[in-house]
Amino acid sequence: MPAIRPLAPEDSVETLTALLHASYASLAAQGWNFTAVDQSVAVTRERLAGAQAFVAEQGGRLVGTVAVRGPKPADEAYIADPPPPLYTTPGTAILSQLGVHPDWRGQRLAEALIDAAEAWAAAQGHRQIALDTAEPATALRARYARRGYAEVGTVQWQGKTYRSVLMCKPLAAAQPEPTSP
């Protein structure tokens, strides 16, 4: 299993962007123009601003990624749109840019990345974690539902070929590290 670690300053945002493009290519083939399908390096940087990104690395190669952040200010754009109220709710972390290179699918790597994002969000004191995905992407919606995410609304992002489902999951409070006597 690849090592999961925080994105480091020396990691290439260009390489991360290429990983996202490869990860989302199968979704693009289904006609869903997720932002990560073809986002520029500048958009990757913008989406990472204020977020904690995690990467999966195997043999020096980035093979998976996810980003998580706290709630957005109501006046801050979410890519090109105002954020939905869920994304501005205090105590809400936002999960985004989950991607696994096609060569690494089927090995529970996405689950390990989501685990890292959820643990980070809980450790930061967030009470819930939210995300959005394409409404017609039934396999993705089912994956999140199995993890305890409930559908709580929909949103139509500007320029998208699909409506998105907003999903949310409560987080358990982070447990303090045990101390030695």
N, C-alpha and C positions, 0 to 999 in steps of 0.2 A: 504494500500500500504506500503510495506517495506520502511524503511528509507534508502536513498542513502547518503553515506558519503565516504570521502577518506579512503583508506586502512590505518590502524594505525599500528605502530610498534608492538603493542601487539597482533595484529591479527595473527593467525596461518597460515603460508604458507602451511603447510601440509593440513589444512582444505580447504584452497583456491584451492590447487591442486586437492583434492577430489571433490570439487564443479565443477571444470573444467571437470574432468573425467565424472561425472554424466551428465553435460550439453552437452557434445559432444558425448555421447554414441549412440544417435539416428543417428548421422552422421556416426559414425563408422559402425553401422549396415547397412548403405547404401554403404559401401565399401570405404569411404573417410577417409584416415588416417591423418586427421588434427593433428597438433602437440599436441594440448590440449587433444586429445583422451586419450593419455597414457603418457604424459610427466612426468618426475620425478620432485620431489620437487626442485632439483638443477636447472632444466631447468625453472621451474616457477620463481625461484629467478633471474635467468639470464634474462628472458624475462621482469621482472619487473625493472631491473637495469636501471636507468635513466628515468623511466616512472612514471606517476601519475596513480595509480590504484584507482578505486572506487568500493565499494561493496554495495550491497543491503542487509540490515539486518532486520530480523523479529524475534522478541522474542529471541534475542541473537544468532540466527542462520544465517550464511551467505547463501543467496539464489540467489545471482547474482553478477556478476563482469564484469568489463571492464578495459582496460589499454589504456593510451594515452601518447605519448611522442613526442618530437620534432624530426627533421630529424636526421638520422643516419650519422655518418661520412662515407665517401665512403669506407674506409678501415676497417670498423667494420662489422663483419659477422652478417647476419640476420639469426639466428639459425645457420645453417651450410653453408649458401650461402652468396655470396656478395649481398648487397641490390640492388634492381632495382633503376635506376636513380630517379624515382619519390620519393623514400624514402630518398634520400639524397638532395633533392631540398630545398634550404633555404625557410623558411616560411611554410613548410609542416609539419603538425602533423600526426602521424601514430596511428590509432586505431587498437587494437588487443585484443585478449583473451576475447571477449564478450561471456558471458555464463550466462544462467538462469537455475536454477534447474528445472527439469521436473515438479515438483509439483507446480511451480509458472508460468508456461507458460500460455499465453493467457490473461495476465493481464496488458499488456503494460509495463512490467518491463524492457524489453530490450530497449524499446524506452526511458524510463527515464534514463537508464544508458548511452545510446548514447547521450542524451541531456546533461548529466553531462560532458561527455568527450568533446563534441563539445564546451560547454561553457568554459571549462578549456582551451582548445586549443585557442579559440578566446581571452580569457583574457591574454594568454601568448604572444599574438601578431601574432599568426600564421594566414596566409592568406587562407590556405586550409587544408583539412584533407583527408587522404588517408587510404585505407585498401585493403586487398585482401581476396578473398573467392574462393572456388572451382567453376570452370566453370560449372560443371553439377548441382550445387546447385541452381536451378532456383528460388526457394522460397527465399533463402537468397539474391540473386542478386536483386530480385524484391523488397524485403524489403528496401534495401539500395537505389534503384532507386526511390522509393516513398519518401525517405528522401532527394532527390536531388543529390545523388551520380551518377556520370556518369562513364561508362566503358571507360578506357583510355589505356588499354593494357593488355597483358597477361604475365605470367611468369611460368616457370616449375621449381618448387622447387625440390631440390635433394631428392630422395626417396619417393616422393608423388605419389599416384596412380591417380592423376588428374592434370590437368593444372589449374592454378589460374588466375582469372580475377582481374586486378588492377582497383580500383574505386577511384574517387576523387570528393570532394565537396568544393566549395568556402565557406569561413566563413565570416560572417558579423563581422565588427570590434566590439570589446567589448565596450559597452557603459559605461561611467563613472557613478559611483553612484551619484544620485542627492544629492545636498547639501541643507541644511536648510538655510533660509535667516537669 
